[in-house]
């Protein structure tokens, strides 16, 4: 009787299907998480570029920070005619810290009122 139960293959397809579906679910969730992190990274880089561009054009740092989300940490430096912006943010889906950086040369401000 015990030997017959051990050699019986009934129900094996159900178990293999359940394992296969669980593996597919893990792969799907991992791909969606990776896609979400990739989109967040692109947004972070775009935000860093926008802030750097505004500061390079002469906008005050406090005014340019309006583009930042509350959970973003920004380091803005101006040195040797270059504006550098580095923004950090925790990834929403995975336990990662994402970083967006941008470096843009400062624009020369021309006062048209003083020229003839």
PyMOL commands that set and color helices and strands:
alter all, ss='L'
color gray80, all
select helices_A, chain A and resi 2-7+12-56+61-67
alter helices_A, ss='H'
color red, helices_A
select strands_A, chain A and resi 73-79+82-90+97-105
alter strands_A, ss='S'
color yellow, strands_A
deselect
rebuild
show_as cartoon
